[in-house]
Amino acid sequence: MVQLLYKLKIRSTDSSEVLLKVIKNPVTQYFPAGAHKFGTSVTGELVNINEFAEPLPDEPVVFAVGAHAHGPAHADWVEKTLALSQYGCSASVILGRIMNAFEAKWNIL
């Protein structure tokens, strides 16, 4: 991660492929056209993410995930804020729940 802070990107050790890089604002310029944009917060609308993801059309979806246990991820482009648990959870737990729901939706084993 130090490499990301200093060089604003992380390259693969065995090739010149860029694995991660810092992008400039506004981040919305990188979103696919027509993407549905959701935020996460313990104070959002409580949903079962599996039931929420299943009926979504096969269109791009963007999630703003922050420190769920510390409040909402503030992003002015969010259309709807969801709570994936009634308890405060770490961002890694919320990301895991989102990934699992879409894996189930798309039958990824």
HUQUIFEN-V701086 format. One record per pair of residues at least 6 apart in sequence whose ideal C-beta (glycine too) atoms are under 8 Angstrom apart, sorted by the first residue. I is the first residue (numbers start at 1). J is the second residue. D is the distance in whole Angstrom. If there is no record, write none. Layout:
I:J:D
I:J:D
//
This chain:
1:10:8
3:9:8
3:10:5
3:11:8
4:10:5
4:20:6
4:21:8
4:22:7
8:21:6
8:22:4
9:18:5
9:20:7
9:21:4
9:22:7
10:18:7
10:19:5
10:20:4
10:21:7
11:17:7
11:18:6
11:19:7
12:18:8
12:19:6
23:30:6
26:77:8
27:77:8
28:77:5
31:37:7
31:60:7
31:62:6
32:60:4
34:59:6
34:60:7
35:59:7
35:60:4
35:61:6
35:62:5
36:56:7
36:59:7
36:60:7
36:61:5
36:62:7
36:79:7
37:61:8
37:62:5
37:63:8
37:64:7
37:75:8
37:77:6
37:78:5
37:79:5
37:80:8
38:61:7
38:62:7
38:63:5
38:64:7
38:78:6
38:79:7
38:80:5
38:81:7
38:82:5
39:63:7
39:64:4
39:72:6
39:73:5
39:75:6
39:78:4
39:80:7
39:81:4
39:82:7
40:63:7
40:64:7
40:65:5
40:66:7
40:68:6
40:72:7
40:73:6
40:81:7
40:82:6
40:83:7
40:84:6
40:94:5
41:68:7
41:71:6
41:72:3
41:73:7
41:81:5
41:82:8
41:83:6
42:68:6
42:69:7
42:71:7
42:83:5
42:85:7
42:86:7
42:87:7
42:88:5
42:89:8
43:71:7
43:72:7
43:81:8
43:83:7
44:72:7
44:80:8
44:81:4
44:82:5
44:83:4
45:80:7
45:81:7
45:82:6
45:83:6
46:82:8
46:83:5
46:85:8
46:86:6
47:82:5
47:83:7
47:84:7
49:82:8
49:84:5
49:97:5
49:98:6
49:100:8
49:101:4
50:100:8
50:101:5
50:104:6
52:82:7
52:101:7
53:98:8
53:101:4
53:102:6
53:104:8
53:105:5
54:101:8
54:104:8
54:105:6
56:105:8
61:102:8
63:98:6
64:73:4
64:75:4
64:77:8
64:78:6
65:73:6
65:91:5
65:94:5
65:95:6
65:98:7
66:72:7
66:73:3
66:74:7
66:91:6
67:73:8
67:90:7
67:91:6
68:84:8
68:85:8
68:88:6
68:89:5
68:90:7
68:91:6
68:93:7
68:94:5
69:88:3
69:89:6
69:90:6
70:88:7
72:81:6
84:94:6
84:97:5
84:98:7
85:93:8
85:94:8
85:97:8
102:108:8
103:109:8
//
